[in-house]
């Protein structure tokens, strides 16, 4: 009987798998640092991602009548190593319970009792970005992929929401939160609210949407407003979005995007440069980018931080044929008169991709890179041979030798 029960339990667990994800890779490489003389195999990299739900149950209940209550919830028994990137932590075995919605619903309104909503956020840069890279290993290489944050001033970074409820009415979405203590002297309180409108059509092809949020507290008052205009008609597509935040001072950002036929334009302005809710020291950030797609020629002109450092750049990419693309580029910064220019060549076939690039800087620095990569030479593996030199002209003052000849890496990655 015990054996039968065990078999039944296994069948229930296996048969109840709702979502399963198990991916991994092993990467190694042989490199030579032309500057330090270090040579040998790069520290092997093993990566694994496991997200397996052994048991997933969905619970729901719905009342009847013109006004009724509805609740939906999920219960998952799962193994997930996404946060720790290791398979040896007991905390990665989780039993997760979540009420996904709990609402009182009528014909054209509802009240959600789970939480208040974050302040609306409509504007985000399509130009200014900041890469988050992992530390290199001993020979100066990293197998990890980069992550990118885009500039974005978010009201929720300045004043947080308070526990409360969500309210919907005819496509309007609002929320209200309140927390206080009547026995404090003086009384303490936090009153929070948000409102987001639907997108109204105010003309042929033109819509507008707005949102507001506010916090009234015994020790702080803050608020935000957001608006987005969008237009689309024939070959023209444009939008402008803005967020304004007040929390002891005013911060704001505006994002404009427009496209017509082969032309596209992006403009972004922010009173403070902010990535992933963390401000930098840069204020009054203004950037713009224009792209002209004249297939097979693509011209891009970009200006970053135009009110401060005024970094200007441009590139011309020519798609010679299906395999070969050539790009010429240059940049000039008005603030310190620094400049650079370079070119990139990419040759892509069904069996391999080869890249070659170089940049010359006004400081007489020369940066070179080259690589060839194939995913078909050995089915199931990615083979890559790469060279990178950050400054091949740098000279060591003590030895009078070139101080940065670069690095060469041959690597293989097998993944599933």
matplotlib code that plots the C-alpha trace (Angstrom):
import matplotlib.pyplot as plt

x = [0.0, 2.8, 4.5, 1.3, 0.8, 4.4, 3.8, 0.5, 2.3, 5.0, 2.3, 0.4, 3.6, 4.7, 1.3, 0.7, 3.8, 2.4, 5.6, 9.1, 12.3, 15.8, 18.6, 22.3, 25.6, 29.3, 31.9, 35.7, 38.3, 42.1, 43.4, 46.6, 47.0, 49.5, 50.3, 50.8, 52.0, 49.3, 48.3, 46.1, 42.6, 40.0, 38.3, 35.5, 32.0, 29.0, 25.6, 22.3, 18.8, 16.1, 12.5, 10.3, 6.8, 6.1, 2.5, 0.3, -3.2, -5.5, -8.2, -11.1, -14.6, -17.2, -20.5, -23.7, -25.9, -25.5, -22.8, -20.6, -17.2, -14.5, -11.2, -8.4, -5.3, -2.5, -0.5, 2.9, 5.3, 8.5, 12.3, 13.8, 17.4, 17.0, 18.0, 20.9, 22.3, 23.2, 21.6, 22.6, 20.4, 17.4, 15.6, 15.3, 12.6, 9.5, 5.8, 4.4, 0.8, -0.5, -3.9, -3.8, -7.0, -9.7, -12.4, -16.0, -17.4, -20.4, -21.3, -19.0, -16.9, -14.9, -12.9, -9.8, -8.8, -5.2, -3.1, -2.8, -1.0, 2.4, 2.3, 1.8, 5.0, 4.7, 8.1, 11.3, 14.5, 15.1, 18.6, 20.4, 21.3, 23.7, 25.2, 25.6, 28.5, 29.9, 33.5, 36.0, 37.9, 41.7, 42.6, 40.3, 37.3, 33.7, 31.3, 28.3, 26.0, 25.5, 22.3, 21.1, 19.1, 17.4, 17.2, 13.8, 12.5, 9.9, 7.6, 7.6, 11.3, 10.5, 7.4, 6.2, 2.6, 0.6, -1.5, -4.9, -7.3, -7.7, -10.8, -11.9, -14.7, -15.4, -11.7, -10.5, -8.1, -7.6, -6.2, -6.3, -4.2, -4.3, -2.3, -2.3, -2.4, -5.1, -3.3, -0.1, 0.3, 0.1, -1.8, 0.2, -1.2, -0.3, -3.0, -2.1, -3.9, -3.5, -5.6, -5.0, -7.4, -8.0, -6.6, -9.1, -9.4, -9.4, -8.9, -8.3, -5.5, -4.7, -5.2, -4.3, -3.9, -3.2, -2.3, -1.7, -0.5, -0.3, 0.8, -0.5, 1.4, 2.0, 5.7, 5.7, 3.5, 4.4, 2.7, 3.2, 1.4, 1.8, 0.5, 1.0, -0.1, 0.0, -0.7, -0.8, -2.1, -0.8, 3.0, 3.2, 3.5, 4.4, 4.1, 5.2, 5.1, 6.0, 6.2, 6.5, 7.3, 7.2, 8.8, 10.5, 11.6, 10.5, 11.9, 10.6, 11.3, 9.9, 10.2, 9.3, 9.3, 8.3, 8.6, 7.7, 8.5, 12.2, 12.9, 12.7, 13.4, 13.8, 14.3, 14.6, 14.9, 15.2, 15.9, 18.0, 19.6, 18.1, 18.6, 16.6, 15.3, 18.9, 19.8, 23.2, 25.0, 23.9, 21.1, 19.2, 19.9, 18.9, 19.5, 18.3, 18.7, 17.8, 17.8, 17.3, 16.8, 17.6, 18.0, 20.7, 22.1, 21.3, 22.4, 22.2, 23.0, 23.0, 23.5, 23.8, 23.7, 23.4, 23.1, 26.2, 29.0, 27.4, 28.6, 27.8, 28.1, 27.1, 27.3, 26.6, 25.9, 25.9, 24.4, 26.5, 24.6, 22.9, 26.2, 28.3, 27.7, 30.1, 29.7, 31.6, 31.2, 32.6, 32.0, 32.9, 32.4, 32.2, 32.8, 36.5, 37.0, 37.7, 36.8, 37.0, 36.3, 36.2, 34.7, 33.1, 32.8, 30.4, 30.3, 27.5, 26.7, 24.7, 27.8, 29.6, 29.7, 32.9, 33.4, 36.2, 36.3, 38.6, 38.4, 41.0, 40.7, 41.9, 44.3, 46.1, 44.5, 43.6, 41.0, 40.7, 38.5, 37.9, 36.0, 34.7, 31.9, 30.1, 27.1, 27.0, 30.7, 30.0, 26.2, 25.2, 28.2, 29.2, 32.8, 34.4, 37.8, 38.1, 40.7, 40.3, 42.8, 41.6, 44.6, 47.2, 49.3, 49.7, 53.4, 54.6, 56.8, 59.1, 59.8, 58.9, 56.9, 53.4, 51.2, 48.0, 48.5, 45.2, 43.9, 43.1, 40.5, 39.3, 36.2, 33.6, 30.1, 27.7, 24.2, 20.9]
y = [0.0, 2.4, 1.7, 2.3, 5.6, 6.7, 5.9, 7.8, 10.8, 10.9, 10.7, 13.6, 15.7, 15.0, 15.3, 18.7, 20.4, 23.7, 25.4, 24.0, 25.7, 24.2, 25.8, 25.9, 26.4, 25.6, 28.0, 27.8, 29.6, 29.9, 33.4, 35.4, 38.9, 40.6, 43.1, 41.1, 38.0, 35.9, 32.9, 29.9, 28.7, 31.2, 30.2, 27.9, 29.4, 27.2, 28.8, 27.2, 28.5, 26.3, 27.3, 24.3, 24.3, 20.8, 21.6, 24.5, 25.0, 27.8, 28.8, 31.1, 32.1, 34.3, 35.5, 36.2, 39.2, 42.7, 43.4, 40.5, 39.6, 37.7, 36.4, 34.5, 32.9, 30.6, 28.2, 27.0, 24.5, 25.3, 25.3, 28.5, 29.7, 32.9, 35.1, 33.1, 31.5, 28.3, 25.0, 24.5, 26.8, 25.3, 28.7, 28.1, 25.5, 27.7, 27.3, 30.4, 31.7, 34.7, 36.3, 37.6, 39.6, 40.3, 42.6, 43.7, 44.1, 45.8, 46.5, 49.5, 49.7, 47.6, 47.9, 45.8, 45.3, 44.0, 47.3, 50.8, 51.4, 52.9, 56.5, 56.7, 56.8, 57.6, 59.1, 57.0, 57.7, 55.8, 57.3, 57.6, 54.2, 52.8, 49.3, 47.1, 44.8, 42.0, 41.9, 40.4, 37.3, 36.9, 37.3, 40.2, 38.5, 38.1, 35.5, 37.3, 39.3, 43.0, 44.5, 47.9, 50.5, 53.4, 56.9, 57.3, 59.7, 57.7, 59.3, 56.0, 56.5, 59.8, 59.0, 55.4, 54.2, 53.5, 50.3, 50.7, 49.7, 50.0, 51.5, 51.2, 53.1, 53.2, 52.6, 55.1, 53.4, 55.0, 53.9, 55.3, 54.4, 55.6, 54.9, 56.9, 56.9, 58.9, 58.5, 60.2, 63.8, 65.3, 62.8, 61.1, 60.2, 59.2, 59.7, 58.5, 58.4, 57.8, 58.3, 57.2, 58.0, 56.0, 57.3, 59.8, 60.4, 64.2, 64.4, 62.3, 59.9, 62.0, 60.6, 61.9, 60.1, 61.5, 60.4, 61.9, 60.7, 62.4, 61.9, 64.0, 63.2, 64.8, 65.1, 65.3, 66.3, 65.1, 64.7, 63.8, 64.4, 62.5, 63.1, 61.3, 62.5, 60.1, 60.6, 58.1, 58.7, 57.2, 57.4, 59.6, 58.3, 60.5, 60.6, 62.9, 61.8, 63.7, 63.0, 65.8, 65.0, 67.3, 66.1, 69.0, 70.1, 69.6, 66.8, 66.0, 64.2, 64.4, 61.8, 62.5, 60.0, 60.6, 58.7, 59.7, 57.4, 56.7, 59.3, 58.8, 61.2, 60.6, 63.4, 63.1, 65.7, 65.2, 67.6, 64.8, 61.8, 58.7, 55.0, 52.3, 54.8, 56.0, 59.6, 60.6, 63.9, 65.1, 67.6, 69.1, 66.1, 66.7, 64.2, 63.6, 61.1, 61.2, 58.1, 58.1, 54.6, 54.9, 51.1, 50.0, 53.1, 54.0, 57.4, 58.1, 61.4, 61.5, 64.3, 63.4, 65.7, 68.7, 71.3, 70.1, 68.1, 68.2, 64.9, 64.7, 61.5, 60.2, 57.0, 55.8, 52.1, 50.6, 47.2, 46.2, 42.9, 40.3, 39.3, 42.5, 45.6, 48.5, 51.3, 54.6, 56.6, 59.6, 61.6, 65.1, 66.5, 70.3, 70.4, 69.3, 69.2, 65.5, 63.5, 60.0, 58.3, 54.7, 52.0, 48.6, 45.8, 42.8, 39.8, 37.4, 34.1, 31.1, 29.4, 32.3, 35.9, 37.9, 41.4, 44.0, 47.4, 50.2, 53.6, 56.5, 59.0, 62.6, 61.5, 59.3, 56.3, 53.5, 50.8, 47.7, 44.7, 41.6, 38.4, 35.4, 33.3, 30.1, 28.2, 25.7, 24.5, 22.1, 21.7, 22.5, 24.6, 28.3, 28.7, 32.1, 33.7, 37.3, 40.0, 43.2, 46.1, 49.1, 51.2, 49.6, 52.8, 53.2, 53.2, 52.2, 55.1, 52.7, 50.1, 52.1, 49.1, 49.2, 49.0, 47.7, 45.4, 43.7, 40.2, 37.2, 34.6, 31.4, 30.1, 27.4, 27.6, 24.6, 25.4, 23.7]
z = [0.0, 0.9, -2.5, -4.4, -2.5, -3.3, -7.0, -7.0, -5.3, -8.0, -10.7, -9.1, -8.9, -12.4, -13.9, -12.1, -13.5, -14.8, -15.9, -16.2, -17.2, -17.0, -19.0, -18.6, -20.3, -19.9, -21.3, -21.5, -23.4, -23.9, -23.8, -24.0, -22.4, -24.7, -22.0, -18.8, -20.5, -18.8, -20.8, -20.3, -19.9, -18.7, -15.5, -16.7, -16.4, -15.6, -15.5, -14.7, -14.5, -12.9, -12.6, -12.2, -10.7, -9.4, -8.3, -9.3, -8.1, -9.1, -6.7, -7.6, -6.4, -8.0, -6.6, -8.5, -9.0, -10.3, -7.8, -6.9, -5.4, -7.2, -6.0, -7.8, -6.3, -7.2, -5.1, -6.4, -5.1, -7.0, -7.3, -8.5, -8.4, -10.3, -7.4, -6.0, -9.1, -7.2, -6.7, -3.0, -1.1, 0.6, 0.4, -3.4, -2.7, -2.2, -1.6, -3.1, -2.5, -4.3, -4.5, -8.1, -7.8, -5.3, -6.5, -5.9, -9.4, -11.0, -14.6, -15.1, -11.9, -9.6, -6.3, -5.9, -2.3, -2.7, -2.8, -4.0, -7.3, -8.1, -9.4, -13.2, -15.3, -19.0, -20.2, -20.6, -22.7, -25.9, -26.1, -22.8, -21.3, -18.7, -18.9, -15.9, -16.5, -14.2, -13.1, -15.5, -14.5, -14.1, -17.8, -18.3, -19.8, -18.8, -20.1, -18.6, -20.8, -20.1, -18.8, -19.7, -17.8, -19.7, -18.2, -16.5, -13.8, -11.8, -9.2, -7.3, -6.5, -4.6, -2.7, -2.2, -2.1, 1.0, 1.7, 0.1, -2.6, -6.4, -8.0, -11.6, -13.3, -17.0, -18.0, -15.4, -12.9, -9.4, -6.1, -2.5, 0.5, 4.1, 7.2, 10.5, 14.3, 16.1, 19.4, 18.4, 19.5, 17.0, 14.9, 12.3, 8.8, 5.3, 2.6, -0.9, -4.2, -7.9, -11.0, -14.6, -17.4, -20.6, -23.8, -25.2, -28.9, -29.3, -33.1, -36.1, -35.1, -31.9, -28.4, -25.0, -21.6, -18.2, -14.7, -11.3, -7.9, -4.5, -0.9, 2.0, 5.2, 8.6, 7.7, 3.9, 0.9, -2.6, -5.9, -9.6, -12.9, -16.2, -19.7, -23.1, -26.5, -29.4, -33.1, -35.9, -39.4, -42.7, -42.6, -39.6, -36.1, -33.1, -29.3, -26.5, -22.8, -19.7, -16.0, -13.3, -9.7, -6.7, -3.4, -1.8, -5.3, -8.8, -11.1, -14.6, -17.8, -21.3, -24.1, -27.7, -30.5, -34.1, -37.4, -41.0, -43.9, -43.7, -40.9, -37.1, -34.2, -30.5, -28.0, -24.2, -21.5, -17.7, -14.9, -13.4, -15.0, -13.3, -14.0, -12.3, -9.7, -8.8, -9.6, -11.0, -10.6, -14.0, -14.2, -17.1, -19.4, -23.0, -25.8, -29.3, -32.1, -35.7, -37.9, -41.7, -43.2, -46.9, -47.4, -47.9, -46.2, -42.6, -41.2, -37.5, -35.8, -32.0, -29.5, -25.8, -22.8, -25.1, -22.3, -20.5, -22.1, -25.6, -26.9, -30.6, -32.7, -36.1, -38.0, -41.6, -42.1, -45.6, -46.2, -49.1, -49.6, -47.5, -45.9, -45.7, -43.7, -43.3, -40.7, -40.4, -37.2, -35.4, -32.2, -30.9, -27.4, -27.2, -23.5, -23.7, -27.5, -27.5, -30.5, -32.0, -35.3, -36.4, -38.6, -38.2, -40.7, -40.2, -42.5, -41.7, -43.4, -42.4, -40.9, -39.2, -38.3, -38.5, -37.1, -37.3, -35.8, -34.8, -33.2, -33.1, -30.3, -30.1, -27.3, -29.9, -28.4, -30.8, -29.9, -32.0, -31.9, -34.0, -33.7, -35.7, -34.3, -35.5, -34.2, -37.0, -37.3, -34.4, -33.9, -30.4, -29.6, -30.1, -31.2, -31.0, -31.6, -30.4, -30.1, -28.0, -27.5, -25.5, -26.4, -28.6, -28.8, -25.0, -24.0, -20.5, -19.3, -17.3, -19.9, -23.0, -24.2, -25.5, -22.4, -23.9, -26.8, -26.0, -25.4, -27.5, -26.5, -28.1, -26.5, -26.8, -25.2, -25.0, -23.8, -23.5]

ax = plt.figure().add_subplot(projection="3d")
ax.plot(x, y, z, "-o")
ax.set_aspect("equal")
plt.show()
